[in-house]
Amino acid sequence: MEKFDVLVRGSGCVGRSLALALGARGLRVALLARPTAPRSSADVRAYALNAASVALLSRLRVWEGLAEDARTPVHDMRIHGDRAGAELHFSAWQQGAGELAHIVDAAALEDQLDAALRFAPHVQRVTEAVPATLQALCEGRDTGAAEEFGVHYERHDYGHLGVAARLVASKPHQGQAWQWFRSPDVLALLPFDRPEPGHGYGLVWSLPQEEARRLLAAGPAEFESALLEATGGAAGTLRLAGDRQAWPLQLCRADRLCGPGWVLLGDAAHLVHPLAGQGLNLGLADVEALVDVIARRESWRSLGDEKLLRRYARARVAPTWAMGELTDGLLRGFASQAPVIARLRNEGLRLVDRAGPLKKWLTARALGH
């Protein structure tokens, strides 16, 4: 049986991007894509991609192939605490950036990655594991693939569901994202030109499981009424434009990222709460880091050399740990009902909003710089 340089296990956006990036380096790549159920026409997933992720997808010749209404720039973001006057405003113009992020249709991105893979001569799709010098695991931890290498996970279940939907607003979005920390739920509206240009939003609403299930079972009118109450009408009247979907939320970390002949990326290595919109950005940053380490390796060193792979692990441990701690701390801080914590968290938003250098630093981190 033919031996490949790299076997990429996991055909999500991270796995496909890694296969494209390594194939572009001339490596022989096998992409393990197990048969999956047909995609639902009601796929409501959307990703918030930072500048670093967009740059990677551009180099892979994927970004430019996305339809204009499948990638919407975010120019401003307003974050509200759970007390009046507690707000934080980020502006791309004030920070000297073209945009803070792009909101991207998940299904469209996956289709464009597939289109690029069809023209990647060094990448071959396989339906079962094949011999390779290096195995790159990009599948979610629930597949059990990483456990084959003795990997264990530290996991914290938040007891929340992430509810996603597509919305149409009566007011134009004007490229502005919104977020409300409401103790204990967190609601985000992401400007998105699907389903209606200039008036669409992607909803990501983190809710305690019981309340999430109640709203998922509620009729459209009741759900839209809950949205109006939660947002105070800041984005206008919001109307459902399709189905609602949900998934359990958790913080999850692998106890190690590599070993002899194997390495973890994306959801196989880490999961964070979606309140910062950084999940896929972390995975694509993993891709960048691994490809860079491989590109700089000594000519005599094997792709599966553990010392080589530890360079990747060292580059990624701190950023992924920091993002996990940030999102976890924000969620826990705004979930607390203690009056002193409530006062501190809301005053913190006001202080950050007035601290120009700190806002610029936070913006740079969010952009992936």
N, C-alpha and C positions, 0 to 999 in steps of 0.2 A: 504494500500500500504506500502511496506517495506520502512523504513526510513534508509538512509545511513548516515555515518559520514560526508562524503564530496561529493558534486557534483562538478565535474570539467567540466566547460563549455568551450569548445574549444579543438579540437582534433589535433592541430598542434604539433610541437615538444615540445613546452613548456607545453601544456596541457597533452600530453602523458607522458612526463617525470615526471610531478607532480603526475599523477595517479600512475605510477610505484613506485615512491619514497614513497608516502603515503601508498600504498598497502603493500610495504615491511615493513612498521611499524605496520602492522596488522590492519589498519583502513579499514572500509568498504567504498569503493570508487565507485561512479557511474561516468562514463566518457560519457558525452553527445557528441555524434558524429552524427551530422545530415548528411543525405545523401548528397554526393557531386558528381559533374560531374566526369566521368572517367579521370584519370590523362593523360595528353598529353605525348606521347612517346618522344616529343621534349623538355621535361623539362630541362632547362639549369641552374637552380638555384644551387648555391653552397654557403656553409657557411664557414666562417673563425672562427674556434673554438680555444679558448685559453686553457691553461693547466687546469684551474679550471673546464671548461666545459667538457673537456676530462675525468677528474677525476670523475666527476659526472656520466657521461655515462658509465664509467668503473664499478662503483659501482652498476649501474643498469643492468649490464651484457649486455650492448648494444654495446659498443665500439668494443670489440673483435670480434663481429659477422660481422662487416663491411668488405667487400672485400678489399684487399690491394690497388687496384687501385681506391677505393672510398674514400680514406683518404690519402692525400699527405702532408708530413711535409714541412713546410717553415723554411729554415735555415737562410736566409738573406732577407733583404728588402731594396730597394733603393727608396728614395723619391726625386723627382726633383721639384724645383720651376719653375717659368716662366722666369728666367734669367739665363744665362750661369754661371755655377759654384755654383749655389745654390742647394746643395744636402745634404741629410741626410741618413746615412747608419746604419742600425741595423743588428747586427750579433748575432746569438744564441751562437756561440762559445765564442765571446768576453764577452757576458753577463753571461756565465756559465750555459746556458740552453740547453736542448737537441734540442729544436726547438722553434721558435717564435710562431707558430700556426700550425694548420692542416687545409687544405682545404678539405671540405667534400661534397660529392654529396648529395644534399638535398633529392632527391627521395629515395636514398639508406638508408639514415638515418631514414626517415619516415617508410620505410618498416621494418627496423630492430627494431624500437620501437614497431611497430605492432606485430612483431614476439614475442617480449618479453611480450607484453600484453596478448597474447594468453596463456601464462604460468603463469599469475599473478592471483592466486586464489581469491584474495580479491578485484579485479577490475572487474566491470561489465559494459559493454557498454549498453547505453540506447539511444533511439532516441527522447525522450522528457524529459523535466525537471521532476525530482522526488524529494520528500521531503528529505532534508539533513540538518544536523546541521550547516554545513558551505558550502557556495557556493564560488568556486574559479573561477573567470572569467579570461580566458586566450585568449578570442577571440579578434580580432581586433576591434577598436572602431566603425567601420562602421556598425557592426551588430546591434548596438543600445542597446546591453544587459546591459551595465553599466548604461545607462540613467535610467533604471528601479529603480536604487538605488540613483538617484539624482546626479550622477556624471556629471560634466561638464569638457570640455577639452579646454586647451589653445593650439591653433594650428597655425602654420605658414607654408604656402605653399611656397616652394622654387621656383616654376615656372620651375622646372627641371624634366626631366624623367630619371630614372635609366635604362640604356640599358644593357642587359645581353646577353651573347652568349658564346659558346664554340669555342675555337680557337686551331689550330695546328701551331706551330712555326718551322721555319727552324733550329733554334738553340735549343739545349737542355736547359730546364729550370733550371736544377741543384738546384732545391729547392729554387729559388730566386723569390720573389715577387717584382713588380714594381708599382710605382705610380707617376703620373704627375699632378701637379696643374698648369693648363694652363690659368686660368683667361679668361672666367668664368667656364670652364668645368674641371672635375676631372676624370682622367682615371686610373683604376687599372687593372693590370694583375696578376692573382693568379695562381701559379704553380699547375697543376692538371694533374694527370695521366689518365684522361679520356678526350678526346677520344683516345689519343695516349700516351702510357707510355713514360715519359721523355720529351715529346715535347708538352704537352697540357697546355692550360691556360683557366681559367675562366675570362671572361671580365665583369667588372662593370664600366660603363661609365656614369657619371652624366653630362647631357647636358641640356641647355635651351630647352624648349619644341619644339620650331619651328625647331631648328637644329636637335634635336633628331628625330622628325617625318620625316625630310628630309632624314636622314641617314637610318632610318628604312625602308623607301620606296625605297632607292637606291639599285641597283643591287649588288651582292657580290663583283665584281671587284671594284666598286666605294667605297664601305664600307671598303674593305681591303686597298685601297689606302689611305683613311682617317686615318686608323689605323697606317699605315706606317709613314704618315706625323706627326701624334701626338706623336709617340714613337721614331721617329728618327732612327728606325731600331735597337734599343738597344736589343730587344728580338729576332731579326731576322725578316724574312718575316712572316707575320701572315695571316693564311688562315681560313676562316669560316668553321666550321665543323657541321653546322646545322642551325636551325632557330635563329632569334633574338627575344627577348622579352623585354618588358618595363613596368614600373609602375611609378606613380607619387611619388615624394619625398617630405617629410614634416617633420617638428619638431612638436611633439604632446605630451602633458603631461596632465594626469588626475589631477583635483584639489584636490583629496584625493584618498588614496589607499585602504581604508577599512571602514567598518561600522559594525553594529551589524549583525553577521551572513554572512558577505560577504567580499571578498578581491579581489584585482586586481593584475594580474601578466602579464608579457610579453607585447605584443602589446596592450592589454587592458589598460595598465598603462602608456606606453611610446613608442614613435617612435623617432628614431634619424636618421640623414643622414648616409648612408652606407660607407662614406669615411674612417672610422676607422674600419669597419668590426665588430662592437661590438653589433649589434642588437640582435642576438640570445644569445650571451654571457650574455647580461644584463638579458634576460628572464630566462636563466638557473640559473643565480645567484639569481634571485627572488625565483626560486624553492628551491635552497639550503637554503636561508634565512627563508622561510616559514616553511619548514620541520624542520629546527633547532629550530625555535620558538615553534612549536607544540611538538617536542620531549622533550623540556625543561619545558613544562607547568606544573603548579601545578595539582595534581591529581583531585582536586575538581573543576578545572576551565573548563568550556565548550569550545569546539572547536570554537564556534561562539562568544565567549566573546570578546567584542570590545577592552577591555584593553589588552588582549592577542594579538590581531591582530595589535594593535598600535605598539607593539614591532617590528613586521615585517616591518611596514611602516617606523619607525624610522631608521631601518637598511638599508633601500633601497632608501630613499629620496635623501640623499647626493650623492651616487655613480651614480644614474641615472641622477640627475640634472647636475652633473659635466660632464658626458659624453655628454649630450645634449648641454651644453654650449661650450665644446671643439669642437665638430664637427660643430656646428653653427658658432663659431668664426673663425674656419679655412676656412669654405666655404665663409663666408662674407669677410674675410681678403683677400683671393685670388681672389674674384670677383671684388674687387674695382679696378678702373682704375687710381686712384690718384697716381701720381709719388712717393710721400713720403710714401704711404702705400706699394707700390710695393717694394720700397727699403727696408723698415723695415721687410716685411714678408720674403724676400729672404735672408737678412742678418740674420734673426732669424734662418733659417734653418742651415746656416753655423755655427752660434754660438752654437746651440744645438749639432751639429755634433762633435764639439770640446770639449764639456762638458761631460766628461766621467761619473761622478756621476749622472748628470741629465739624461743622456741616460739610465743608469742602472735603475733609478727610473721609467722612462717612460716604459721601458721594463717590469719591475715588474708589473706595473699597467695593461699593455696590456695582460700579462699572467694571470691576475686575482689574483695575490698574494697580 
